[in-house]
Amino acid sequence: MKINLTKTLLINFIIIILVSLITTGLISTYMIDNRFDVYLLEEHKEKIKNIQSIINSAIEKNRSHPDFAEEGLTRYALLENYYVRITDADNNLIYTTGKSHLMQNRIIGMGHNMMGPMMGRWMDRALGTYQEDVYTIELGDRVYGRVTIGYFGKSNMSAEAMVFKSTLYKSMLISLIIAILIGVLTSLLVSRQLGIPIKKITRASREITEGNLSVRTDTKTHIKEIYDLAHSINYLASSLQKQESLRKRLTSDMAHEIRTPIATVKSHIEAFLDGIWEATPDKIKTCHDEINRLSSLVENLEDINRLQKANHILDKTTFNLTEELRRIIDSIIPQFNKKNLKLNFQSKVNLNVFMDKGKFKQIMYNLLSNAFKYSYEDGTVNVDAYVENKNLIIKVQDFGMGISPTDLPHIFEHLYRGDPSRTRTTGGSGIGLTITKTLVEAHGGRIVAESDKEKGTVFTVTFPLSSLRKGT
């Protein structure tokens, strides 16, 4: 059977608190009780010495007939609950306090009457059994007599000492109960602080798995790990929702793009079959162009599939950056001439770099193709390369139709295509810039875009010079 987090935490907290408090209470009580017993034993020995001192004092004053009562022996023995018996050398009784006061004034009776039978029995055991100590009284080199001192237990525990011990045990018990209650309340609070946010996160993740990508957790917590977990769940849901939206948009766009050439080819072939049209070179070329268009769409889809797997393995070699840029630009100028576009290239670097030449070409071709698509006829595209703050910077700037502020933050996202009217004019599947960003980052660089609907777009690629050296 599974137990939820709140109950698990509560049970564990209570067990830890109980074990800790009971262990601490037992150790503390034992040490205090043991130390108090040592104190009582030392006090008992001191009282025995006092009794002996009183006896010696009385004998020194009158050896033949010492007055022990006059010296306060009776009063002291009764006060401290001792039985005292003194005999001479021939074992004849000289003095005794009697034992009746030990039994009559003992706290045992008080224990039974005031504290209940259980406490009374505990005090009976704590008092111990009756015992006697015998001491020899010597005067010079002869034995004067013997003194017998009787008492209960090892240290003749007094009523005050018994009350102290009883209070100690009670206070420990009360403290234990209070601490357990506080511990239970604290564990309830802590388990709720942990359990409630995790329940919300679990509920949200369950809804995500069921397809509700709009769900978000509003978990309020000061616990960093739980906050990070909730933030990650929200980010995951947001990313999945965005990807799902992009997937639907791509599917819709692809369906629209595929439907048109298929309809054109189908209508032409049907017209040929029905004898309505003659298969002239122009009409066959129209069918051929539409088939090429379909082929291009399929290639775009394959690019998407390749990007899914693209943990790009770079085949790095050393080459001169400026020379390679010139070759790339020379190879693409014929395409730019179709729109009468002027391609300006300016390089302020003569730098040998350690990069994947093929991937670098792909980066530049994608950026230049993008500039070509969105530039107006008779326009200009600028390419600049320079070093700044230990970074190699390459800029590709066009002055054509810019990107809207709404679309600009998303242009590098997988499958994203901006304004439909813009993409309908130029084509494309929204994969080129994603590939470009992936390849740039694979070389340790970054790419950003700035755009204005009226002024065009600038793509800036930045490579740290340290990432372009051999061995990186």
Summary of the structure (lengths in Angstrom):
residues: 472
radius of gyration: 50.5
end to end distance: 53.6
largest distance: 163.0
contacts: 1348
relative contact order: 0.07
helix: 60%
strand: 17%
